[in-house]
Amino acid sequence: MHVQEWLDSVPAAAVYAVVALVIGLESLGIPLPGEIVLVSAALMSSQHSGVNPVVLGICATAGAVIGDSIGYAIGRKGGRPLLAWLGGKFPRHFGPGHVATAERSFEKWGMWAVFFGRFVALLRIFAGPLAGVLHMPYWKFLIANVLGGICWAGGTTAVIYYVGTVAEDWLKRFSYLGLVAAVLIGLASMLIIKRKAKKAQADHREAEPVGAGTEAP
């Protein structure tokens, strides 16, 4: 999937909407490449394409928080039959093993599983619906959801934007340094060749009298 090429072909407003929608649907429990879309958009924003990184981070965070909250509500209403249904539809993501792993994480970490789940692909899909299925108090879920959304979506946008900007500046400097280095190498080569030519010419001149003397009778 050439995500960045596609994002680069649409207006900035559409980029914000797509990022928020994809991340929201992923947080709701639908396995979509939310992280890939966010990273691609953040990298694009560092390349002066008209995409504002601050607006992008806000949209990504809003999508993450709203999607997780809807997933929580669906999980609370649907209960375990919902997980069984999702397992039948998406066995690679909601199979019994994946559900058991996510449940153990929730039992061990509680609301922190929602927070840190933002940074783990499997738990990012599970966090909202599973918190609802397990009847986690909503205020705990909301705190972890908002903090996790800000840290993951906002943090990812900021880091990728910074890395992209630094890399672009470095590549620009590298191109100038490469040009300077090429010029210096060229000048050095010319000087070395010129020096060797002069030395060879001098040696040839010194050898001429000796040759002339040996030819005399």
Residue pairs with C-beta under 8 A, 6 or more apart in sequence:
1 33
1 36
3 33
3 36
3 37
3 40
4 40
4 41
4 43
4 44
7 15
7 18
7 37
7 40
7 41
7 44
8 44
8 49
10 18
12 49
12 50
12 51
12 52
15 41
15 44
15 51
15 56
16 51
16 55
16 56
16 59
17 59
18 37
18 41
19 37
19 38
19 41
19 56
19 59
19 60
19 63
20 59
20 60
20 62
20 63
21 63
22 32
22 33
22 34
22 37
22 63
23 34
23 37
23 38
23 60
23 63
23 64
23 67
23 153
24 63
24 64
24 66
24 67
24 70
25 32
25 34
25 67
26 32
26 33
26 34
26 67
26 124
26 125
27 34
27 63
27 64
27 65
27 66
27 67
27 68
27 71
27 124
27 125
27 127
27 128
28 67
28 68
28 70
28 71
28 74
28 128
28 129
29 71
29 74
29 75
29 86
29 125
29 126
29 128
29 129
30 125
31 90
31 92
31 93
31 125
34 64
34 124
35 121
35 124
35 156
38 60
38 153
38 156
38 157
38 160
39 156
39 160
41 51
41 56
41 60
41 157
42 53
42 56
42 156
42 157
42 160
42 161
42 164
43 160
43 161
43 164
44 51
45 51
45 52
45 53
45 56
45 157
45 161
45 164
46 53
46 160
46 161
46 162
46 163
46 164
46 165
46 168
47 164
47 168
53 157
53 158
53 161
56 157
57 153
57 154
57 157
57 158
58 154
60 153
60 154
60 156
60 157
61 149
61 150
61 153
61 154
63 153
64 118
64 145
64 148
64 149
64 152
64 153
65 145
65 146
65 149
67 128
68 114
68 127
68 128
68 145
68 149
69 128
69 142
69 145
70 128
71 127
71 128
71 129
71 132
72 128
72 129
72 131
72 132
72 136
72 138
72 141
72 145
73 132
74 82
74 128
74 129
74 132
75 82
75 128
75 129
75 130
75 131
75 132
75 133
76 132
76 133
76 135
77 132
78 85
78 129
78 132
78 133
79 133
80 133
82 129
82 133
83 94
83 99
83 129
83 130
83 133
86 93
86 94
86 129
87 94
87 95
87 96
87 99
93 122
93 125
94 126
98 122
98 126
99 126
99 130
101 122
102 113
102 122
102 123
102 126
102 130
103 130
103 134
105 113
105 117
105 123
106 113
106 130
106 131
106 134
106 136
109 116
110 136
110 140
111 136
111 140
111 141
111 143
111 144
112 144
113 123
113 127
113 144
114 127
114 128
114 131
114 136
114 141
114 144
114 145
114 148
115 144
115 147
115 148
115 151
116 123
116 148
117 123
117 124
117 126
117 127
117 148
118 124
118 127
118 148
118 149
118 151
118 152
118 153
119 152
127 145
127 148
128 145
131 141
132 141
